[in-house]
Amino acid sequence: MANNKKDKNFKEDSFLSGAKSVYQMIIKSYAAGDLKDVKQFLGKDVYSGFLSAINSRIKEEQKLFNELINFDSIEIKEALSLIHI
């Protein structure tokens, strides 16, 4: 990760591992039609879009089956510091 002012407490491996776990939770929750456990990780627009799609599936009596097998790669493309030191 290229960043001129790195946070010395930031651990890239831990962050990426956590990001993968949260992504998997989101995909599973979306497929199950229950977003309550992942709402905190979603932006308003994404949450609304997911909720709309879930409601449409329920109305149409459809089920979504989704299986995440593996990640080809995972990396941080850009980082922004929200703390001014």
QUIPEGI-V930179 format. One record per pair of residues at least 24 apart in sequence whose C-alpha atoms are under 10 Angstrom apart, sorted by the first residue. I is the first residue (numbers start at 1). J is the second residue. Records with the same first field share a line. If there is no record, write none. Layout:
BEGIN
I: J + J
END
This chain:
BEGIN
1: 75 + 76 + 77 + 78 + 79
2: 76 + 77 + 78 + 79
3: 78 + 79 + 80 + 81
5: 80 + 81 + 85
6: 79 + 81
7: 81 + 83 + 85
12: 75 + 76
13: 75
15: 76
16: 74 + 75 + 76
17: 74
19: 74
20: 70 + 71 + 74
23: 68
24: 67 + 68 + 69
27: 66 + 67 + 68
28: 64 + 65 + 66 + 67 + 68
30: 54 + 64 + 65 + 66
31: 63 + 64 + 65 + 66 + 67
32: 63 + 64 + 65 + 66
33: 57 + 58 + 63 + 64
END
